[in-house]
Every structure is written in structure tokens, then in C-alpha cells.
């Protein structure tokens, strides 16, 4: 168990660091990156849901999100059903930055996936999902379901 914990800590450090040179060139930090990833993966995510998924303080989220909005990477819109909601979307330039960051990490992950095979990949996904607490899984499931309903409504 200690080895698994150690491996997760070191693997995350090294995986996350793949994007560091690009983040530094863009003048962004890892908090910006996580926000771009989540908003890119879940367009229309509510600020409260993003806060729950990232598990950071409102102040930390507000600072990084405000910076991304000022740079023109993220835009907010008012919820249609609940006007108190602030729904987040990437702008075209934000989607471009998110894609660059994704591509850098995707290359690393694809190399590992090629080496380990399909069974290991499925096992990895199950382990990662199992490590999430019930609340995080519920929030993620709700965000995914909302996105699927939104996509079906547009189609």
C-alpha cells in the first residue's frame, strides 16, 4: 500500500510536470490548467460544481478563474433554468490553449497506454474511480449527465 501511494504521488508529479514548460510560457499555473481541463471537458459546468470537483477554496478558484476570464480564455453565462448559476465555457482561444496542454500530456499517456495494454488501462480507470470519494463521484456523474442532456438537446 505504501508503494502504491508513493507511485501515485511521484507519477502525478511527473505527469503534471509535462505541461509545466508550456504553462510557464503562457504565464499560467497548474490551477489555471485544472480549470481549463474541467471546463473544456464539461462545457457549461456551473462554478459551484467546478469548485466541488477541484476541491479548492472559493478564493483560489476566483483568482485563477478571474485571470482566465481576463485573458479571454473562459466566459460565463447565466443558467437558463436557474439564473443564479454561472455556467462556464471555453472561448475559442481558451479551447486552443486547453488543447495544447492536453496534447502535451496526451503524448505521455498514450506512450504508457501503448506499453501496458487494454486490460491495464481498464484497471487503471477503475482504480482512479475507486479512489474518488462518493461525493466527488456524485458531482462528476451529475456534471457528465448534465453535459449529455445538453448535447442531446442541441442535436
C-alpha positions in Angstrom: 0.0 0.0 0.0 2.8 2.4 0.8 4.4 1.6 -2.6 1.1 2.4 -4.4 0.8 5.7 -2.5 4.4 6.6 -3.3 3.9 5.6 -7.0 0.8 7.8 -7.3 2.5 10.8 -5.8 5.5 10.5 -8.0 3.6 9.6 -11.1 1.3 12.6 -10.7 4.2 14.9 -10.1 5.9 13.8 -13.3 2.7 13.7 -15.4 1.7 17.2 -14.2 5.2 18.5 -14.9 5.0 17.6 -18.6 2.8 20.6 -19.0 4.9 23.0 -16.9 7.1 24.5 -19.6 4.0 25.4 -21.7 2.2 26.8 -18.6 5.2 28.9 -17.8 5.5 30.2 -21.4 1.8 31.2 -21.2 2.2 32.7 -17.7 -0.3 30.2 -16.3 -0.1 27.9 -13.2 -1.4 24.5 -12.5 -4.7 25.8 -11.0 -5.4 27.5 -14.4 -4.6 24.2 -16.1 -7.1 22.2 -14.0 -9.8 24.8 -14.6 -9.2 24.7 -18.4 -9.2 20.9 -18.3 -12.5 20.7 -16.4 -14.3 23.4 -18.4 -13.0 22.0 -21.6 -14.2 18.5 -20.8 -17.5 19.7 -19.3 -18.7 22.9 -21.2 -21.4 24.6 -19.2 -20.2 23.4 -15.9 -21.5 25.5 -13.0 -19.0 27.4 -10.9 -20.2 25.5 -7.8 -19.7 22.2 -9.5 -16.2 23.1 -10.6 -15.5 24.2 -7.0 -16.7 20.8 -5.7 -14.7 18.8 -8.3 -11.4 20.7 -7.8 -11.8 20.8 -4.1 -10.2 24.2 -3.7 -11.3 27.3 -1.9 -13.6 29.9 -3.5 -10.8 32.4 -3.2 -8.3 30.2 -5.1 -10.9 29.4 -7.8 -11.9 33.0 -8.0 -8.4 34.2 -8.5 -7.5 31.7 -11.2 -10.9 31.8 -12.9 -10.8 35.7 -12.9 -7.4 35.6 -14.6 -8.6 33.1 -17.2 -11.6 35.3 -17.9 -9.4 38.5 -18.1 -7.2 36.7 -20.7 -10.3 35.8 -22.7 -9.9 32.0 -22.2 -13.1 31.4 -20.2 -16.6 33.0 -20.4 -19.5 32.8 -18.1 -23.2 32.7 -18.9 -26.2 32.8 -16.7 -28.0 29.5 -16.2 -31.3 29.1 -18.2 -33.2 27.3 -15.5 -31.5 28.9 -12.5 -30.4 32.5 -13.2 -28.2 32.4 -10.1 -25.9 29.8 -11.8 -22.8 30.9 -13.6 -22.0 28.4 -16.3 -18.5 28.2 -17.7 -17.4 27.7 -21.3 -14.0 28.0 -23.0 -13.7 30.7 -25.6 -12.0 29.7 -28.9 -8.7 30.9 -27.7 -9.2 29.1 -24.3 -10.0 25.9 -26.2 -6.8 26.4 -28.2 -4.7 26.7 -25.0 -6.5 23.8 -23.4 -5.9 21.7 -26.5 -2.1 22.5 -26.4 -1.9 21.5 -22.8 -4.0 18.3 -23.4 -1.8 17.3 -26.4 1.4 17.6 -24.3 0.0 15.3 -21.6 -1.8 13.0 -24.1 1.5 12.1 -25.7 2.9 11.0 -22.4 -0.3 9.0 -21.5 -0.5 7.4 -25.0 3.0 6.1 -24.7 2.2 4.5 -21.4 -1.1 3.1 -22.7 0.7 1.5 -25.7 3.1 -0.2 -23.3 0.6 -1.6 -20.8 -2.3 -2.7 -22.9 -6.1 -2.6 -22.7 -6.6 -4.6 -19.5 -4.2 -2.5 -17.6 -5.9 0.7 -18.9 -9.3 -0.5 -17.7 -7.8 -1.5 -14.3 -6.2 1.9 -14.0 -9.5 3.7 -14.7 -11.3 1.5 -12.1 -8.6 2.3 -9.5 -8.8 6.0 -10.2 -12.6 6.0 -9.9 -12.4 3.9 -6.8 -10.0 6.4 -5.2 -12.6 9.2 -5.6 -14.9 9.7 -2.6 -18.6 9.2 -3.1 -19.3 12.9 -3.1 -16.8 13.6 -5.9 -18.2 10.7 -7.9 -21.7 12.0 -7.5 -20.7 15.5 -8.6 -18.8 14.1 -11.6 -21.7 11.9 -12.6 -24.1 14.8 -12.3 -21.8 17.0 -14.4 -21.4 14.3 -17.1 -25.2 13.7 -17.1 -25.9 17.4 -17.5 -23.5 17.6 -20.4 -25.0 14.6 -22.1 -28.5 16.1 -21.7 -27.3 19.4 -23.1 -25.7 17.8 -26.1 -28.8 15.8 -26.8 -30.9 18.9 -26.6 -28.8 20.6 -29.2 -28.8 17.6 -31.6 
